[in-house]
């Protein structure tokens, strides 16, 4: 495993659409491990492959902070969303920047796990927000694109993002 460089604001790759993962091989599994390690090292709750410079539809999410395994999702797709909630959202690609974003407060996501097994994840609150945020990254959509106008702020020494 290795820490990967997190692509930052202004990097053109963050605006590109990620490609479907056709084959889950050792390279994909290594990428997922690297993403997980990179996300935790940066104190994030989620990361997408595009944020480490790889245009593949892969996300890793961990909102529990309890040592339980992260969600590692390949080709994730939101199949159901309901409700609305305002979140104070940040992003590992936008260090120390936060804004208010309206997102569904419940989502159902279908994806493949790292072994190629079809999984369905139901998330509420922070998990729903993180899933939506990371899946947006796969389509080149950033939280600053959907933030509530006038809510972007810079917070010095912020510890948790994305």
Residue, then its C-alpha position, 0 to 999 in steps of 0.5 A: x500500500x502507498x499514500x497517493x497524491x490528492x489532486x487539489x482545486x484547479x487540477x483539470x482531472x477533477x472535472x473529468x468523467x470517470x470510466x466504468x471498471x470492467x475488470x477487478x484485477x490486482x491493480x484495482x484492488x491495490x488502488x482501492x487499498x491506496x485510496x483507503x490509506x490516503x483518505x485515512x491519512x488525510x482525515x477524510x471520510x471519503x475519496x474517489x479514484x479521480x482525486x488520486x488521479x485515476x479516472x475509474x468509477x471507484x469510491x471509498x467511504x468511512x464515516x464511522x471513525x471506529x476502526x470498522x472497514x471502509x466501504x469500498x465501492x466500484x461503479x457505484x450508482x444512486x438508485x434511490x434518494x429521498x428527503x433533503x438536508x443541509x450539510x456543511x461540506x468540505x473536500x480533500x481536494x479543497x483543503x480547509x474550504x467548506x460550504x453549505x450543500x443541500x443533498x438527499x438525507x437518504x440514499x440507496x446505492x448499488x455497486x460492486x465490492x472489491x471482490x466483484x460482488x453486487x452490493x446495495x448500501x442504504x445510507x442516511x445523514x452523513x453516510x448519504x452525504x458522503x456517498x453523494x459527494x463521492x459519486x458526484x466526483x466520478x462525474x466531474x461534479x464538485x461540491x462548489x458547483x452545488x453549494x448554497x451561494x455565499x456559504x463558502x468559507x476557509x477554516x484554518x487548520x480544519x481537520x476533517x474533510x470530504 
